[in-house]
Every structure is written in C-alpha cells, then in structure tokens.
Amino acid sequence: MKNIYIDKQDFYEWLVGLTDGDGCFLINIQKNSLCFTYKISLSTNNLQLLYYIKSELKIGSVTIEKNRKMASFRVRDSQKLNDIILPIFEKYPLFTKKYYDFIYFKEALNFKLKSQNNKDDVKEFLILAKKKRRINETPLISPRIYKNLTPDQVDSFFINLDKFYDSKSCSILLDLIKTYKLNLVFPKFWVIGFIEAEGSFFFVKKDANRIIHSFGITQKEDPLILAVIKSIFHIPTKLQFKCFQYSNNIMKNEKLEFKLNQYYSLETTNSRAIENIIHYFSGKHKNKTNMKGFKSLEYRIWARSYVKYKGNFDKLLKIQKLLKNLREKLKE
C-alpha cells in the first residue's frame, strides 16, 4: 500500500483514532503469568488496513478469526509493547474512555517487567486491578480533552459534565465545546482514524423516488466525542440518546433475563453537513481520503456520487445496490 502520510505523527494520530474506535488493551493470566495484548479487530474486508499497520510498526501479527468474518492485528511481546506501543500512546493519548484502559495496561506491563512475574506479585496486582475496575465504572474523560484548560476551567468543565450525565441534555456538551473550543483539540488524522473505525457513509431512501446521502456514528460511553464531531462538521441534527431493553435468551430464576442497551447516536442527511464532511476528508488531495481500509472505498463512492448524481434517483439506487453487493462479496 502506498504511504500517503506526510510524517509519522499523522500515522500515529490516525492509529490512536482507530484504536479509540476498534482497538483494545488486554491483560489476562496464563499459568500464574500476566499476558498482554494490544489488539485492533476489524471485519475481514479490512485486511489491507491491518497489514498496513503491521508494516508501519514493523511488529505484531495479523490473523483471521475462526468465524472468518473478523481479522485482528495483535502485539503480544511484552518488550515490544513497552518499547514501541506504549511510547505512541504516551505521546499521543487516547481521547475516549480507553485512555484509562491504556493507563491500567501500562502500569500492569511495567509491573510485570519489574517484578519478574512471580505468583505473589500476580495476586497483589489482581487486588489492585479490582480497585481500578470499580473506579472505571464511573463516567471518565480523557485528560487530553481538557489539557489546555486552567484549573478553574477544569472545575467548571466537570461541573457541567455532571449536569449532562444527570439530564442527558446534549446542549450542555455543545456549550462546553463552544466555550472551551474543544473541537480544536482533536487532530484531523485522529478524526479520520476514529471515523474509519466507527463512522458510516450510506444512502437513505426517503420515498419511492428519492434517495439521499447520509452519515452516521454511534458511541456507548463517550457522548462528548460525538458532540465534537457534530461541531467539526457543523451537523445541525441533534445528538440522540437511545435506550432499549433486549434479551439474549438467557433464563435467570426461571425468567427471561433482559439487559439495557444505551448509546448515543449522531446521524445527518443535511446537504451542507454532507458537503462539510466531503471537504474535510478530501483536503488538499481531492482524490485521497487518508483512510486505509474498505471504508475508504465506501467513502469515495459515496462522496463522488453526491458530487455527480445528487438528486438522480436511478443513479443513486444503482450505487446503493453496488455498495451493498460489494460489502456482501467481501464478507464471503
């Protein structure tokens, strides 16, 4: 794959954005030993993207999962994690709640490398891990978001953030972004990586003779991120909080157990917002998106069809079917 990044910083910010979306830092215990994995998992139509990451970092492995639908890039070697992966995420911190997963991961890895990993040390670490998990059950915000604020501004920021979580009023988030210019904190390549992982470019059939372009993205635990994306693209649509019950067909005390699914959603068909998105991703090179996987192809088809065929029902219907068939073919 041809490298279109100007320098490593762009790649690292993109990688951090992708990790905020589809990456994780895993710790497990095997035979009284702490084992560590940095992992990015995507559908198999993104194998090219995963191999690109491997070639840039010059470490890790790419494997296709047993279900054949997902593929993963993994780094398991503790020394390589310490020497290569940790410095990236220390210099370019995560923006989502995964920042705290990384901090926990880093502390545990340092613990292992210093302690020689004996049985008593593992037990001691597990006690510490339980305490950290209890802390992580509360809403957390990455310090990278408010790094430029004064102590008084940070206090005000969190007071208003608490008000949001109590009321679910997304206007509070938008006021915070406007007041503290938080949209300027997020690098462009981070946004590109995050949307490559989490965003969707698609078409909506509004009626029998009308198809329009749409962009959507959802998050479970980081609504502020969606509010920032809304601000960056000037999306007029309201940020939606959605909550519903679902069953996984598990019986508990002779009753069907239901779970609560809560998430935040941002979706727009607004023409000005769509044009802002296209302009943002096109940048200086009109034919390049700086995305690396299947999402790049989806985006290019979606964006070009907007420029060339907006309002042309027959053309857009064919393109909608083309994208659907392409997705299905790549899943085979």
Residue, then its C-alpha position, 0 to 999 in steps of 0.5 A: m500500500k502506498n504511504i500517503y502520510i506526510d510524517k509519522q505523527d499523522f500515522y500515529e494520530w490516525l492509529v490512536g483514532l482507530t484504536d479509540g474506535d476498534g482497538c483494545f488493551l488486554i491483560n489476562i493470566q496464563k499459568n500464574s503469568l500476566c499476558f498482554t495484548y494490544k489488539i485492533s479487530l476489524s471485519t475481514n474486508n479490512l485486511q489491507l488496513l491491518y497489514y498496513i499497520k503491521s508494516e508501519l510498526k514493523i511488529g505484531s501479527v495479523t490473523i483471521e478469526k475462526n468465524r472468518k468474518m473478523a481479522s485482528f492485528r495483535v502485539r503480544d511481546s511484552q518488550k515490544l509493547n513497552d518499547i514501541i506501543l506504549p511510547i505512541f500512546e504516551k505521546y499521543p493519548l487516547f481521547t475516549k474512555k480507553y485512555y484509562d484502559f491504556i493507563y491500567f495496561k501500562e502500569a500492569l506491563n511495567f509491573k510485570l517487567k519489574s517484578q519478574n512475574n512471580k505468583d505473589d506479585v500476580k495476586e497483589f496486582l489482581i487486588l489492585a486491578k479490582k480497585k481500578r475496575r470499580i473506579n472505571e465504572t464511573p463516567l471518565i474523560s480523557p485528560r487530553i480533552y481538557k489539557n489546555l484548560t486552567p484549573d478553574q476551567v477544569d472545575s467548571f468543565f466537570i461541573n457541567l459534565d455532571k449536569f449532562y450525565d444527570s439530564k442527558s441534555c446534549s446542549i450542555l456538551l455543545d456549550l462546553i465545546k463552544t466555550y472551551k473550543l474543544n473541537l480544536v483539540f482533536p487532530k484531523f488524522w485522529v478524526i479520520g482514524f476514529i471515523e474509519a473505525e466507527g463512522s458510516f457513509f450510506f444512502v437513505k431512501k426517503d420515498a419511492n423516488r428519492i434517495i439521499h446521502s447520509f452519515g452516521i456514528t454511534q458511541k456507548e460511553d463517550p457522548l462528548i466525542l460525538a458532540v465534537i464531531k457534530s461541531i467539526f462538521h457543523i451537523p445541525t441534527k441533534l445528538q440522540f440518546k437511545c435506550f432499549q431493553y433486549s434479551n439474549n435468551i438467557m433464563k435467570n430464576e426461571k425468567l427471561e433475563f433482559k439487559l439495557n442497551q444505551y448509546y448515543s447516536l449522531e446521524t445527518t442527511n443535511s446537504r451542507a453537513i454532507e458537503n462539510i464532511i466531503h471537504y474535510f476528508s478530501g483536503k488538499h488531495k481531492n482524490k485521497t481520503n487518508m483512510k486505509g481500509f474498505k471504508s475508504l472505498e465506501y467513502r469515495i463512492w459515496a462522496r463522488s456520487y453526491v458530487k455527480y448524481k445528487g438528486n438522480f434517483d436511478k443513479l443513486l439506487k444503482i450505487q446503493k445496490l453496488l455498495k451493498n453487493l460489494r460489502e456482501k462479496l467481501k464478507e464471503 
